[in-house]
Amino acid sequence: MIYLKEANIEDIWKEYDFITHTPADENGFTNAGFGCSREDFEYKILPGYLRAAKGIGLREGWVPETEFFLWDNETIVGLFRIRHYLTEALANGGGHIGYGIRKEWRGKGYASEGLRLTAEKAWGIIREDEIYMSVHKDNPASLRVQLKNGAYIHHEDKKEFYTRIKRPADRRIK
Ligand SMILES: CC(C)(COP(=O)(O)OP(=O)(O)OC[C@H]1O[C@@H](n2cnc3c(N)ncnc32)[C@H](O)[C@@H]1OP(=O)(O)O)[C@@H](O)C(=O)NCCC(=O)NCCS
């Protein structure tokens, strides 16, 4: 079974293993925990995720953000994050959702299914009528994942496509 689970203390060592096997920045998907010690993960990184999800202790200009791990049965295969609303910088940049799949699990449909599940979560969290995302032009796999999930290309610049998914009529803003 494939499902999303919010970052949590009970799964800490599986989460740690995933985070330390995910690059610090790959195609704009960032991971501040790359290379961290077990101690740093336990006392800084994971508590940071939990606080950020509640909007506590945010850096100036940052918005609340929830980290969801993508699980296939007992294994974490990916990480999806939702920023709860847009600032001007996010609207013109990374948007609401970021994601990455662990290298050995790529090419098996996990990002496609993970983004579908994440969009479902996002409709209950975000304030806007569309999910905003962006993708580097040299990352066709990720663009494909977004288009498969109903995204359209809103505009582009030299480096990126800026995509959006329209809120379905039956997913009203809460
Ligand atoms: C991009 C990424 C999330 C894709 O994850 P994944 O689990 O391998 O994706 P999926 O298997 O669900 O789907 C990939 C799709 O792209 C297609 N694809 C793969 N390489 C492609 C390429 N070079 N050109 C066009 N399409 C490509 C696949 O065929 C598949 O489409 P299909 O289902 O229609 O066959 C993963 O490579 C990753 O984590 N990369 C690093 C972080 C990253 O780039 N994050 C996204 C930032 S926007």
Ligand as a Chemical Component Dictionary entry (heavy atoms), coordinates in Angstrom:
data_LIG
# 
_chem_comp.id                   LIG 
_chem_comp.type                 NON-POLYMER 
_chem_comp.pdbx_formal_charge   0 
_chem_comp.three_letter_code    LIG 
# 
loop_
_chem_comp_atom.comp_id 
_chem_comp_atom.atom_id 
_chem_comp_atom.alt_atom_id 
_chem_comp_atom.type_symbol 
_chem_comp_atom.charge 
_chem_comp_atom.model_Cartn_x 
_chem_comp_atom.model_Cartn_y 
_chem_comp_atom.model_Cartn_z 
_chem_comp_atom.pdbx_ordinal 
LIG C1  C1  C 0 11.593 13.737 -10.705 1  
LIG C2  C2  C 0 11.304 12.574 -9.766  2  
LIG C3  C3  C 0 10.502 13.087 -8.574  3  
LIG C4  C4  C 0 10.483 11.527 -10.537 4  
LIG O1  O1  O 0 10.162 10.472 -9.662  5  
LIG P1  P1  P 0 9.690  9.021  -10.217 6  
LIG O2  O2  O 0 9.109  8.282  -9.068  7  
LIG O3  O3  O 0 10.826 8.405  -10.933 8  
LIG O4  O4  O 0 8.547  9.466  -11.244 9  
LIG P2  P2  P 0 7.424  8.492  -11.863 10 
LIG O5  O5  O 0 8.003  7.123  -11.986 11 
LIG O6  O6  O 0 6.159  8.657  -11.104 12 
LIG O7  O7  O 0 7.153  9.167  -13.272 13 
LIG C5  C5  C 0 8.157  9.646  -14.091 14 
LIG C6  C6  C 0 7.517  9.933  -15.454 15 
LIG O8  O8  O 0 8.459  10.675 -16.221 16 
LIG C7  C7  C 0 8.751  9.958  -17.396 17 
LIG N1  N1  N 0 10.139 10.246 -17.705 18 
LIG C8  C8  C 0 11.240 9.785  -17.086 19 
LIG N2  N2  N 0 12.351 10.284 -17.685 20 
LIG C9  C9  C 0 11.888 11.073 -18.680 21 
LIG C10 C10 C 0 12.527 11.865 -19.652 22 
LIG N3  N3  N 0 13.868 11.930 -19.727 23 
LIG N4  N4  N 0 11.764 12.547 -20.539 24 
LIG C11 C11 C 0 10.421 12.486 -20.482 25 
LIG N5  N5  N 0 9.738  11.751 -19.549 26 
LIG C12 C12 C 0 10.485 11.066 -18.680 27 
LIG C13 C13 C 0 8.484  8.516  -17.075 28 
LIG O9  O9  O 0 8.282  7.754  -18.239 29 
LIG C14 C14 C 0 7.223  8.664  -16.222 30 
LIG O10 O10 O 0 6.098  8.924  -17.031 31 
LIG P3  P3  P 0 5.060  7.739  -17.398 32 
LIG O11 O11 O 0 4.470  7.282  -16.105 33 
LIG O12 O12 O 0 4.082  8.403  -18.275 34 
LIG O13 O13 O 0 5.834  6.661  -18.069 35 
LIG C15 C15 C 0 12.614 11.897 -9.256  36 
LIG O14 O14 O 0 13.453 11.649 -10.361 37 
LIG C16 C16 C 0 13.385 12.741 -8.246  38 
LIG O15 O15 O 0 13.174 12.641 -7.043  39 
LIG N6  N6  N 0 14.312 13.591 -8.738  40 
LIG C17 C17 C 0 15.116 14.458 -7.856  41 
LIG C18 C18 C 0 14.303 15.542 -7.184  42 
LIG C19 C19 C 0 13.417 16.290 -8.157  43 
LIG O16 O16 O 0 13.761 16.506 -9.321  44 
LIG N7  N7  N 0 12.252 16.729 -7.656  45 
LIG C20 C20 C 0 11.282 17.474 -8.430  46 
LIG C21 C21 C 0 11.621 18.911 -8.447  47 
LIG S1  S1  S 0 10.393 19.818 -9.401  48 
# 
loop_
_chem_comp_bond.comp_id 
_chem_comp_bond.atom_id_1 
_chem_comp_bond.atom_id_2 
_chem_comp_bond.value_order 
_chem_comp_bond.pdbx_ordinal 
LIG C1  C2  SING 1  
LIG C2  C3  SING 2  
LIG C2  C4  SING 3  
LIG C2  C15 SING 4  
LIG C4  O1  SING 5  
LIG O1  P1  SING 6  
LIG P1  O2  DOUB 7  
LIG P1  O3  SING 8  
LIG P1  O4  SING 9  
LIG O4  P2  SING 10 
LIG P2  O5  DOUB 11 
LIG P2  O6  SING 12 
LIG P2  O7  SING 13 
LIG O7  C5  SING 14 
LIG C5  C6  SING 15 
LIG C6  O8  SING 16 
LIG C6  C14 SING 17 
LIG O8  C7  SING 18 
LIG C7  N1  SING 19 
LIG C7  C13 SING 20 
LIG N1  C8  SING 21 
LIG N1  C12 SING 22 
LIG C8  N2  DOUB 23 
LIG N2  C9  SING 24 
LIG C9  C10 SING 25 
LIG C9  C12 DOUB 26 
LIG C10 N3  SING 27 
LIG C10 N4  DOUB 28 
LIG N4  C11 SING 29 
LIG C11 N5  DOUB 30 
LIG N5  C12 SING 31 
LIG C13 O9  SING 32 
LIG C13 C14 SING 33 
LIG C14 O10 SING 34 
LIG O10 P3  SING 35 
LIG P3  O11 DOUB 36 
LIG P3  O12 SING 37 
LIG P3  O13 SING 38 
LIG C15 O14 SING 39 
LIG C15 C16 SING 40 
LIG C16 O15 DOUB 41 
LIG C16 N6  SING 42 
LIG N6  C17 SING 43 
LIG C17 C18 SING 44 
LIG C18 C19 SING 45 
LIG C19 O16 DOUB 46 
LIG C19 N7  SING 47 
LIG N7  C20 SING 48 
LIG C20 C21 SING 49 
LIG C21 S1  SING 50 
# 
